[in-house]
Amino acid sequence: MKCTNCKKEDPWLEIIGSDIICKKCINKNKIMGLVYRTHIDTFHFLLRKLLPKTYQEFMAIGRKQIEDLVNLKKYGIFLKTTNVVELE
């Protein structure tokens, strides 16, 4: 089958909303790609709870939405913080 985003042939695809997406396109969303590579069951849980209707909605999923549903530290997934404080 072909990925609806990149149109490449791939034997293993994921259904995200109404689109069929390959693992390369899933990895374009940095956080969801990391969850997909490390914990596929958690990835499927997040898809069931967030219910993205299209690939564009999937790409719009942010860190806040994911952390509201799942404690990523429990699974050993540590994300870099975006809040950086410079000390003088």
C-alpha positions in Angstrom: 0.0 0.0 0.0 1.0 3.6 -0.4 1.4 6.3 2.2 -1.1 9.1 1.6 1.4 11.8 2.6 4.6 10.8 0.7 3.0 8.4 -1.8 5.8 5.8 -1.2 5.1 2.1 -1.1 5.5 0.6 2.4 4.4 -2.8 3.8 3.8 -1.5 7.3 1.5 1.5 7.6 -0.5 3.1 10.4 -4.1 4.5 10.0 -4.3 8.0 11.4 -7.8 9.3 11.0 -8.7 9.0 7.3 -5.1 8.7 6.2 -2.7 5.8 5.9 0.7 7.0 7.0 4.2 5.4 6.9 6.7 5.4 9.8 8.8 8.0 8.1 5.9 10.5 8.0 5.0 9.6 11.6 8.5 10.5 12.7 8.1 14.0 11.4 6.1 14.8 14.6 9.1 14.7 17.0 7.3 13.6 20.2 4.8 11.2 18.7 7.6 9.7 16.5 9.7 9.1 19.6 6.7 7.4 21.3 6.1 5.3 18.1 9.7 4.1 18.0 9.9 3.2 21.7 6.4 2.2 22.9 4.0 1.3 20.1 1.2 0.4 22.5 1.4 3.8 24.1 1.3 5.4 20.6 -1.9 3.5 19.8 -3.4 4.5 23.1 -2.6 8.2 22.3 -4.2 7.9 18.9 -7.4 6.4 20.4 -7.6 9.2 23.0 -6.7 12.1 20.8 -8.6 11.0 17.7 -6.9 13.0 14.9 -9.1 13.1 11.9 -6.3 13.8 9.4 -2.5 13.8 9.1 -2.5 17.6 9.6 -4.3 17.2 13.0 -1.8 14.5 13.9 1.1 16.9 13.2 -0.6 19.5 15.4 -0.5 17.3 18.5 1.8 18.9 21.0 3.7 18.0 24.1 1.0 19.4 26.5 -1.8 17.2 24.9 0.4 14.1 25.2 1.5 14.8 28.8 -2.1 15.3 29.9 -2.9 11.7 28.9 0.3 9.8 29.6 3.2 10.1 32.0 6.1 9.7 29.6 8.7 9.5 32.4 7.0 6.3 33.6 8.0 4.7 30.2 11.5 6.0 30.3 10.9 8.7 27.7 12.6 11.9 28.7 12.0 15.1 26.7 14.2 18.1 26.7 12.7 21.1 28.5 11.8 24.2 26.5 12.1 26.5 29.6 15.7 27.5 29.9 16.8 29.9 32.6 20.2 31.6 32.4 21.8 32.2 35.7 24.2 35.2 36.1 
